[in-house]
Amino acid sequence: MSIPILETCRKRKRRPRLFSFHTFADPGCPVVPTGVFRDNIRAFLKECAEPEEYCVRGMPVWCTLLVHQNKSFVVPLYTIEENVFNSSQPYCDHCKSTGWSYHFVSKRKYHLIVPTDREWNRPLDDGVFDLQTHLLHGLIHGNGFGHLICINGIEGGSKYLCGRELMDLWNRICENLRVRKITVEDLSKKHGMDLRLLHGVAYGRPWFGRWGYRFGSGSFGITQSHYDRATEVLSSLELEKIIHDFTDKEQCMQIRQIVRYYRDISEIQLITIRDLLRFMLTIKSCAPQQQKLALATSASAPKHHTGIVKKGALNEKSSSRCRRFSTMIPNMDSRWPARRLEFTAEVIVNALKEHREQSGYGGMTRQDLRDAARMHIGDTGLLDYVLKSMNNVIVGCHVVRRAVNSSRVLEYTIDDICTGVKMTEQETEMHPPPLVTTTLVPGKDVYSDVVYMYTNVLLDYPESELVSYAIQVILDGKQFVKEWPFRDADDQLLRFFCQVTPSLFDLEQELAGKLPPGELVTVPLHATVSELKQAAGKALRDAYCIMEKLVVTDIEGLEEMEDGDVLFGAVESGTDIVVSGSGIDLNSKLRYEGGAENWMVRCECGAQDDDGERMVACDICEVWHHTRCCGIEDSEDVPPLFVCPGCCTYFVQPRSEPAFNYLDSNDPLLNPETGCGMSSIANELCWNSSLICEN
């Protein structure tokens, strides 16, 4: 079976348009958009995409075919236009967690998706927005602000495309369509290592920094200065000091050997851990003598017999396809600990069992199952992650399966392992015994050396609160952003950023200093004041839900000019202008991307906005706080009645010690008399209330 759009073209007896994967969206290839994003995306769909014969949740779908010339395969790039008025999810959770809650709700948003390899020959289904397995999924609002939701290369399961190729494609598309800002939540891992920490120490930027993404916002009150200082603290750790600090540790000899080996083969001096990690990440192959040593070591290794273990009573189909969830966890590269993943899987199984007992049938839709599990799991990200993995999976004495039912809705079912199956002596499974721990040979596998330094030095530095704090800061700095600066081309056009007078929609936002971004408006070089008003009104009506009936009547700073006066010479192109008028729908719920609810966040860590982390609201003051900052572990359920520390002091003693400790003048890291020489660094890392999480 081929890609659906190819079948459509055959039916229509039309030759499909094919574009080169590696040059698509290069400057001038295949189109040269010159307008704003909302106009460019329309031109893109008209010139570079074919409409599909089906819709997703009632939304039109286009497909662009990209040919990977080096490997001779065709990659489908889908574009879905989501009309917010008809959407079941009009607000944007990604805007909320990146600090854009105050942005106006755009009328349209566009999903650009490259599905996983095995889905290339199938049409998209209604659950396409919820999957984290896409090779590429980007979301761009009509105003040019957007989010890179997920990217999965070879490490993420692709057989053909690596992450760098997909990022290059995404970057070219954004550049070509003239987006304004794109955010990404960096949860990427490689060999079990958080790349934002590894690359932060090695390069001073995340993996996405290769394409211009920089720190945007952090969880738990982390700011740009905290992130920069934490990166500096970790990257400046000297190798000699590291070896000295590990003198009494069993890892000392191995660390010394790794440092010595890479210093010997490096042409430049390796002084800090940044120097070492950066050099290790650039090496493509190990030295010949170490390869020989590795071969000799493996040849002399003792051989072991495999053990035979009785296998569970599964039927023929299950035994060939099912895997135990507990054995999958080490290969899942999850940011959640194993105990949390196993607990979540058990909650899902219990929900399915309870539903089966009540209804007599074990099938539940994904949404129903998710809602039932949320009664016990507050972290929706964790819940979605486990649900995605639950297919032909054994949890306890049950098999969880997932399939699309007759209504084309994703459904989960549960079966007992032992039902109607007779176990025979021949049902055995071969399991190798636990591997014998061997000494790591430096240079044999560069990534093994990197993992060793990452695990033992960065994550387990002995008796250094400063290093622990710095690591936590970098790990909490997940949101990164890339901005495409405004370009005022040398042509016969004037460009302005039009901002609506704040008093027309929300004085509180103006006082808080959070105003929605202005909308880019383009007019001819010799346009009049009246033409600018018309163009501004048209652009704002086209862009935002609450401005569908806006009529611009005034422009600040141009009150002395008549409507027929020419702008050229009076107003400089590229400047910001503030317009006012009538027709804004102040009663519309589709006002801000953050939603209609007015949450108040005031956490002890300094956060004053939703950052996407797990939170709980005080039942007295109704202010939201991070559960982590309130001493509630991720493995714990939120208590039925929660009182924040501020309100608690008026009623009862705190229920437990919080997960954070304040750093005060008695802390040895802040006391200059200790002679640590780190007080200035710690002062910068420990902000205001200075609440740092203990690991």
C-alpha positions in Angstrom: 0.0 0.0 0.0 1.4 3.4 -0.9 1.0 6.9 0.7 -2.7 7.9 0.5 -2.1 11.1 -1.6 -0.4 9.0 -4.3 -3.5 6.9 -4.6 -5.6 10.1 -4.8 -3.4 11.4 -7.6 -3.7 8.2 -9.5 -7.5 8.4 -9.3 -7.4 11.9 -10.5 -4.9 11.0 -13.2 -2.6 13.7 -12.1 1.1 13.5 -11.5 2.0 14.2 -7.9 4.4 17.0 -7.1 7.6 15.9 -5.4 10.1 18.0 -3.6 13.6 17.3 -2.4 13.7 16.6 1.3 17.0 18.3 1.8 16.3 21.5 -0.2 12.6 21.9 0.5 11.8 25.4 1.9 15.3 26.7 1.0 15.2 30.4 0.0 13.2 30.5 -3.3 12.5 26.8 -3.3 9.7 26.2 -4.2 8.0 29.5 -3.4 9.2 32.9 -2.3 6.7 34.1 0.3 7.1 37.8 1.2 4.1 38.5 3.5 3.3 37.7 7.1 2.9 34.1 8.3 -0.9 34.0 8.0 -0.6 34.8 4.3 2.5 32.7 3.6 1.0 29.5 5.0 -2.0 29.9 2.6 0.4 30.3 -0.3 2.4 27.3 0.9 -0.7 25.1 0.9 -1.7 26.3 -2.5 1.7 25.9 -4.2 3.3 23.0 -2.3 0.6 20.7 -1.0 -2.2 18.5 -2.2 -5.5 18.4 -0.4 -6.4 15.0 1.0 -9.9 13.4 0.4 -10.5 13.0 4.1 -10.6 15.3 7.2 -9.3 14.9 10.7 -11.9 15.9 13.3 -13.6 17.9 10.5 -10.4 19.7 9.7 -8.9 19.8 6.2 -5.6 18.0 5.5 -2.9 18.7 2.9 0.0 16.5 2.1 3.5 17.5 0.7 5.7 14.7 -0.7 9.4 15.0 0.1 11.9 12.7 -1.7 15.0 11.7 0.2 17.3 11.4 -2.8 20.2 9.7 -1.0 18.1 6.8 0.2 15.3 6.9 -2.5 12.2 7.0 -0.3 9.3 9.5 -0.1 8.3 11.2 3.2 4.8 12.6 3.7 4.6 16.0 5.4 1.0 16.7 6.5 -0.5 20.1 7.2 -3.8 20.3 9.2 -5.6 23.6 9.5 -7.4 23.8 12.9 -10.3 26.3 13.1 -10.4 27.4 16.7 -14.2 28.1 16.6 -14.9 24.5 15.8 -12.1 23.0 17.9 -12.6 20.9 21.0 -9.4 22.4 22.4 -9.5 26.1 21.5 -6.9 27.1 24.1 -3.2 26.2 23.9 -1.5 24.3 26.8 1.9 24.9 25.2 1.3 28.7 25.4 0.4 28.4 29.0 3.5 26.5 30.0 5.8 28.9 28.1 4.5 32.1 29.5 2.3 33.1 26.6 -1.0 32.7 28.4 -1.7 36.4 27.7 -1.6 36.0 23.9 -4.9 36.5 22.1 -6.5 33.3 20.8 -5.7 33.0 17.1 -8.5 32.0 14.7 -6.5 29.3 13.1 -3.6 27.1 14.0 -1.6 24.8 11.7 -0.2 21.4 12.6 2.8 20.2 10.5 3.3 16.5 11.0 5.6 13.8 9.7 4.2 10.6 11.1 6.3 7.7 12.3 7.7 5.4 9.5 5.1 2.7 9.8 2.2 5.2 9.4 3.4 6.7 6.1 1.1 4.4 4.1 -2.0 5.1 6.2 -4.3 8.1 6.5 -4.2 10.2 9.6 -6.8 9.4 12.3 -8.6 11.5 14.8 -6.0 10.9 17.5 -3.2 12.3 15.5 -2.7 15.4 17.8 -2.3 13.3 20.9 0.6 11.1 19.7 4.1 11.7 20.8 5.5 9.2 18.3 5.5 11.5 15.3 8.9 12.0 13.7 8.0 15.7 13.6 5.0 17.7 15.0 5.0 21.4 15.0 2.1 23.7 15.8 2.0 27.3 14.6 -0.7 29.8 15.5 -2.0 32.2 12.8 0.0 35.1 14.4 3.3 33.3 13.7 4.0 32.1 17.2 4.3 28.4 17.6 5.7 25.3 19.3 7.8 22.3 18.3 5.8 19.6 20.1 8.0 16.6 19.3 10.8 15.3 17.2 11.9 11.7 17.0 14.9 10.6 14.9 16.8 7.3 15.0 16.8 7.4 18.8 13.0 7.9 18.8 12.3 4.9 16.6 12.8 6.1 13.0 14.4 3.7 10.6 15.3 6.3 8.0 15.6 9.9 9.3 17.8 11.2 12.0 16.9 14.1 14.4 19.3 16.5 12.7 17.7 16.0 9.3 14.2 16.6 10.8 15.4 19.7 12.7 16.9 21.1 9.5 13.6 20.6 7.6 11.6 22.2 10.5 14.0 25.2 10.6 13.9 25.8 6.9 10.0 25.7 6.9 9.9 28.2 9.8 12.4 30.5 8.0 10.5 30.3 4.7 7.1 30.9 6.2 8.4 33.8 8.3 7.3 32.6 11.7 8.0 34.9 14.6 8.8 32.7 17.7 8.9 29.0 18.2 9.2 27.3 21.6 10.3 23.7 22.4 10.2 21.8 25.7 13.5 19.9 25.7 13.0 16.5 27.2 15.3 14.8 24.7 17.5 11.9 25.9 20.3 9.8 24.5 21.7 6.7 26.1 19.6 7.7 29.2 21.2 11.1 29.5 19.2 14.3 29.5 20.7 16.2 26.6 19.8 19.6 28.0 22.2 18.8 30.9 24.9 17.1 28.8 25.0 19.8 26.0 24.5 22.5 28.5 27.7 21.6 30.2 29.6 20.7 27.0 28.5 23.6 24.8 26.7 26.1 27.1 23.4 25.5 25.2 20.9 22.7 24.6 20.9 20.3 21.7 18.3 22.5 20.0 20.8 25.4 20.4 22.4 24.2 17.2 19.4 25.8 15.4 19.3 29.0 17.5 17.1 28.0 20.4 17.9 29.7 23.6 16.6 29.7 27.2 13.1 30.9 27.2 11.5 30.2 30.6 12.2 27.7 33.4 10.1 25.8 35.7 10.1 26.5 39.5 11.0 30.2 39.1 14.2 29.6 37.1 15.3 32.7 35.1 17.9 33.4 32.4 20.5 34.5 35.0 20.0 31.4 37.1 20.4 29.2 34.0 23.5 31.0 32.7 25.2 30.9 36.1 24.4 27.2 36.7 25.8 26.4 33.3 29.0 28.3 34.2 29.4 26.6 37.5 29.2 23.1 36.1 31.2 23.7 32.9 34.1 25.3 34.9 34.7 22.3 37.1 38.4 21.5 36.7 39.3 17.9 35.9 42.1 17.9 38.5 39.7 19.1 41.2 37.2 16.4 40.2 39.8 13.7 40.6 40.8 15.2 43.9 37.2 15.3 45.2 36.7 11.6 44.2 39.9 10.5 45.9 38.0 8.5 48.5 35.4 7.1 46.1 35.5 3.8 44.2 35.0 5.7 40.9 38.3 7.6 41.3 40.5 5.2 39.3 38.0 5.0 36.4 37.6 8.7 36.2 41.4 9.2 36.3 41.8 6.7 33.5 39.2 8.3 31.3 40.7 11.8 31.8 44.2 10.5 31.1 43.2 8.7 27.9 41.4 11.6 26.3 44.1 14.0 27.3 46.7 11.8 25.6 44.8 11.8 22.3 43.7 15.4 22.3 45.8 18.0 20.5 44.5 20.7 22.8 44.8 20.9 26.5 41.7 19.6 28.4 41.4 21.5 31.7 37.7 21.6 32.6 34.9 19.1 32.3 33.5 21.2 29.4 36.7 20.7 27.5 36.6 16.9 28.1 32.9 16.4 27.2 33.1 18.6 24.2 36.1 16.7 22.9 34.6 13.3 23.6 31.4 14.2 21.7 33.4 15.1 18.7 35.3 11.9 18.4 34.0 9.6 15.7 36.2 6.5 16.4 38.6 5.2 19.1 42.3 4.8 18.8 43.5 1.5 17.1 45.4 0.3 20.1 42.3 0.6 22.3 40.3 -1.3 19.7 42.8 -4.1 19.9 42.6 -4.0 23.7 38.8 -4.1 23.6 38.9 -7.2 21.3 41.4 -8.9 23.6 39.3 -8.1 26.6 36.1 -9.5 25.0 38.0 -12.6 23.8 39.2 -13.5 27.3 35.8 -12.8 28.9 34.3 -15.9 30.6 31.4 -17.6 28.9 28.1 -18.2 30.7 25.3 -20.6 30.2 21.9 -19.2 29.7 19.2 -20.0 32.3 15.8 -21.5 31.6 12.9 -19.9 33.3 9.3 -21.0 33.3 7.1 -18.7 31.2 3.7 -17.3 32.1 0.6 -19.0 30.8 -0.1 -16.9 27.7 -1.9 -18.0 24.6 0.0 -18.4 21.3 -0.7 -15.0 20.1 0.2 -13.3 23.4 3.4 -15.2 23.9 4.8 -14.0 20.6 3.7 -10.4 21.0 3.4 -9.4 24.6 6.1 -7.9 26.8 6.1 -7.3 30.5 5.9 -3.6 31.3 8.5 -3.9 34.0 11.1 -5.2 31.5 10.3 -2.4 29.1 11.0 0.4 31.5 14.9 0.3 31.3 14.6 1.0 27.5 11.9 3.7 27.7 14.3 6.6 28.4 11.7 8.2 30.6 12.1 11.2 32.8 9.9 9.5 35.4 11.4 7.0 37.8 10.5 3.3 37.3 8.3 3.1 40.4 6.1 6.0 39.1 5.8 4.2 35.7 4.8 0.9 37.3 2.4 2.6 39.7 0.7 4.4 36.7 0.4 1.1 34.8 -1.2 -0.5 37.8 -3.7 2.3 38.0 -4.6 1.9 34.4 -5.1 -1.9 34.8 -7.3 -1.3 37.9 -9.4 1.2 36.0 -9.9 -1.4 33.2 -10.7 -4.2 35.7 -13.3 -2.0 37.5 -14.9 -1.0 34.2 -15.1 -4.7 33.2 -16.7 -5.7 36.5 -19.3 -3.0 36.2 -20.2 -3.2 32.5 -19.2 -6.8 31.7 -16.9 -5.6 29.0 -13.3 -4.5 29.5 -13.1 -2.0 26.6 -12.6 1.7 27.4 -11.8 4.6 25.0 -8.5 6.4 25.6 -10.3 9.5 26.9 -12.5 7.5 29.3 -9.5 5.5 30.6 -7.5 8.7 30.9 -10.3 10.4 32.9 -10.6 7.4 35.2 -6.9 7.2 35.9 -6.6 10.9 36.5 -8.5 10.3 39.8 -5.3 8.8 41.1 -2.6 10.3 38.8 -2.3 14.1 38.8 0.6 14.3 36.3 -1.2 14.2 32.9 2.2 14.1 31.1 3.1 10.9 33.0 -0.3 9.4 32.3 -0.2 10.1 28.5 3.4 8.7 28.4 2.3 5.4 29.9 -0.9 5.1 27.9 1.2 5.5 24.7 3.2 2.5 25.8 0.3 0.2 26.7 -0.2 -2.1 23.8 0.2 -5.9 24.1 1.8 -5.2 27.5 1.7 -7.5 30.6 1.0 -5.8 33.9 0.7 -8.2 36.8 -1.6 -11.1 35.7 -3.2 -9.1 32.9 -2.6 -8.2 29.3 -3.5 -4.7 28.1 -4.2 -4.3 24.4 -5.0 -1.3 22.3 -6.9 -1.1 19.0 -9.2 1.1 16.9 -12.8 0.0 17.3 -15.6 0.1 14.7 -16.2 3.7 15.5 -12.6 4.5 14.6 -11.9 5.4 18.3 -8.8 4.2 20.1 -9.9 1.6 22.7 -8.1 -0.3 25.5 -9.0 -3.8 26.6 -7.8 -6.1 29.3 -7.4 -9.9 29.4 -6.4 -12.3 32.1 -3.2 -14.2 31.3 -4.4 -17.6 32.5 -7.8 -17.7 30.9 -8.5 -21.0 29.1 -4.8 -21.7 28.5 -3.0 -24.9 29.7 0.6 -24.6 30.6 3.0 -27.2 29.3 6.5 -28.1 30.3 7.7 -26.9 26.9 6.6 -23.3 27.6 10.0 -22.0 28.6 11.9 -18.9 27.9 15.6 -18.4 27.7 17.0 -15.6 29.9 20.6 -14.7 30.1 22.0 -14.4 33.7 22.9 -10.9 35.0 25.9 -9.5 33.3 29.1 -9.6 35.3 30.3 -6.0 35.9 33.6 -5.4 34.1 36.0 -2.6 34.2 35.3 0.1 31.6 38.0 0.4 28.9 38.5 4.1 28.1 38.2 4.7 24.3 36.5 1.4 23.5 33.1 3.1 23.3 33.1 6.9 23.6 29.5 7.1 24.6 30.1 4.6 27.4 32.8 7.0 28.7 30.5 10.0 28.3 27.7 8.1 30.2 30.1 7.2 32.9 31.2 10.8 33.4 27.6 12.0 33.2 26.3 9.5 35.8 29.2 9.6 38.3 30.4 13.2 38.0 27.4 15.3 37.1 24.7 13.3 38.8 26.7 12.0 41.8 29.2 14.6 42.7 30.4 14.0 46.2 29.3 16.4 49.0 28.7 19.4 46.8 25.4 21.2 47.3 26.5 23.8 44.8 26.9 21.3 42.0 23.6 19.6 42.9 21.8 23.0 42.9 23.3 23.9 39.5 22.2 20.5 38.0 18.7 21.0 39.3 18.5 24.5 37.8 19.6 23.2 34.3 17.2 20.3 34.5 14.3 22.6 35.4 15.2 24.9 32.5 13.2 23.0 29.9 11.6 25.7 27.8 13.7 27.1 24.9 12.7 29.6 22.3 13.9 30.8 18.9 13.0 34.2 17.6 13.2 35.2 13.9 14.0 38.9 14.0 11.9 41.4 12.0 13.2 42.0 8.5 12.1 45.2 6.8 12.9 44.4 3.2 14.2 47.1 0.7 11.0 47.2 -1.3 8.0 49.4 -2.0 6.2 48.5 1.2 5.8 49.9 4.7 5.6 47.6 7.6 4.2 48.3 11.1 3.5 46.3 14.3 -0.1 47.2 15.3 -0.9 46.9 19.0 -4.5 47.4 20.2 -4.9 50.0 23.0 -4.8 47.9 26.2 -7.7 49.8 27.8 -9.9 48.3 25.2 -9.5 44.7 26.5 -7.7 44.4 29.8 -6.3 47.1 32.1 -4.9 44.4 34.5 -2.7 43.0 31.8 -1.3 46.4 31.0 -0.5 47.0 34.6 1.2 43.6 34.8 3.3 44.5 31.8 2.0 41.5 29.8 0.6 42.7 26.6 -0.2 40.5 23.6 2.3 40.9 20.7 1.5 43.4 18.0 0.3 42.1 14.6 2.5 42.8 11.5 0.7 44.9 8.9 2.0 45.7 5.4 0.8 48.7 3.3 2.1 50.3 0.0 4.9 52.9 0.2 2.6 55.8 -0.5 -0.4 54.6 1.6 -2.6 57.0 3.5 -3.6 57.1 7.1 -7.0 55.8 6.1 -5.5 52.8 4.2 -3.3 52.0 7.3 -6.4 51.9 9.5 -8.2 49.6 7.0 -5.1 47.3 6.7 -4.7 47.2 10.5 -8.4 46.3 11.1 -8.3 43.7 8.3 -5.2 42.0 9.8 -6.5 42.0 13.3 -9.9 40.7 12.3 -8.2 37.9 10.3 -5.9 37.0 13.1 -7.8 36.9 16.4 -11.2 35.6 17.6 -12.2 38.6 19.8 -11.5 41.1 17.0 -13.7 39.5 14.4 -15.8 42.7 14.2 -13.0 45.3 15.0 -13.2 48.6 13.3 -10.0 50.8 13.7 -10.8 54.5 14.1 -7.7 56.0 15.6 -3.9 55.6 15.6 -1.9 57.0 18.5 0.6 59.7 17.4 -1.2 60.4 14.1 -4.2 62.3 15.6 -3.0 65.5 13.9 -3.0 63.9 10.4 -6.0 63.6 8.2 -7.1 60.3 6.8 -6.0 61.3 3.3 -2.5 62.2 4.4 0.4 60.0 3.1 2.3 58.1 5.7 5.7 58.1 3.8 8.0 60.6 5.5 5.7 60.9 8.6 6.1 57.4 10.1 9.2 55.2 9.8 8.7 51.7 8.5 9.2 49.0 11.1 7.9 51.0 14.1 5.2 50.0 16.6 1.9 51.7 16.4 -1.1 51.6 18.8 -4.6 51.5 17.3 -8.0 51.9 18.9 -11.5 51.4 17.7 -14.7 49.5 18.4 -16.1 46.0 17.9 -13.9 44.0 20.2 -15.9 41.1 21.8 -15.0 41.5 25.4 -17.5 38.8 26.4 -15.9 36.1 24.3 -14.4 33.1 26.1 -11.9 32.8 23.3 -9.8 35.7 24.6 -6.5 34.5 25.8 -4.5 31.3 25.0 -4.3 30.6 28.7 -8.1 30.0 28.8 -11.1 31.7 30.4 -10.1 30.7 34.0 -8.1 33.2 35.9 -5.6 31.2 37.9 -3.4 32.8 40.4 0.0 31.2 40.8 2.2 32.4 43.7 4.6 29.6 44.6 7.4 29.7 47.2 10.0 29.1 44.4 9.1 32.4 42.8 6.9 31.2 40.0 3.9 33.4 39.3 2.6 31.7 36.2 1.7 28.2 35.0 4.9 26.5 33.9 3.5 23.1 33.0 4.7 21.4 36.2 2.3 19.6 38.6 0.4 22.1 40.8 -2.2 22.1 43.6 -4.5 24.9 44.7 -4.9 25.9 48.3 -8.5 25.3 49.4 -8.5 28.5 51.5 -6.8 31.2 49.4 -7.2 29.4 46.0 -3.6 30.2 45.0 -1.8 27.5 43.1 1.6 26.1 44.2 3.9 23.4 42.9 3.4 20.1 44.6 7.2 19.6 44.7 7.6 22.9 46.5 4.9 21.9 49.1 6.6 18.6 50.0 4.2 16.4 47.9 6.2 13.8 46.0 5.3 12.9 42.5 4.4 9.4 43.7 1.9 10.9 46.2 -1.7 11.8 45.4 -2.8 15.4 46.1 -4.5 15.5 49.5 -8.3 15.9 49.4 -7.9 19.1 51.4 -4.8 21.1 50.8 -3.7 24.2 52.8 -0.7 26.1 51.5 2.2 27.0 53.9 1.1 30.6 54.1 -2.5 29.8 55.2 -1.3 26.8 57.3 0.6 29.1 59.7 -2.8 30.6 60.8 -4.4 27.3 61.5 -2.2 24.3 62.1 1.5 23.3 62.1 2.9 22.3 58.7 2.2 18.6 57.9 5.7 17.8 56.9 9.1 19.2 56.0 8.9 20.7 52.5 11.0 19.3 49.7 12.9 22.6 49.5 15.2 24.2 52.1 15.8 27.9 52.4 19.4 29.0 52.1 20.1 31.6 54.6 23.2 33.3 56.2 24.0 30.1 58.1 24.4 28.0 55.0 28.2 27.2 54.5 27.9 28.0 50.8 26.8 31.5 51.6 29.1 32.2 54.5 32.4 33.9 53.4 34.1 32.7 56.5 34.1 29.1 55.3 36.7 30.0 52.7 34.8 28.1 50.0 35.1 31.0 47.5 31.7 30.1 46.2 29.4 32.6 48.1 28.9 34.9 45.1 28.0 32.0 42.9 25.6 30.5 45.4 24.0 34.0 45.9 23.3 34.2 42.2 22.0 30.6 42.0 19.8 30.9 45.1 17.3 33.6 44.2 15.0 35.7 46.5 13.3 33.0 48.6 16.0 30.6 47.5 14.0 27.4 47.5 16.0 24.6 46.0 14.8 21.1 45.7 16.7 18.3 47.4 17.3 15.2 45.3 
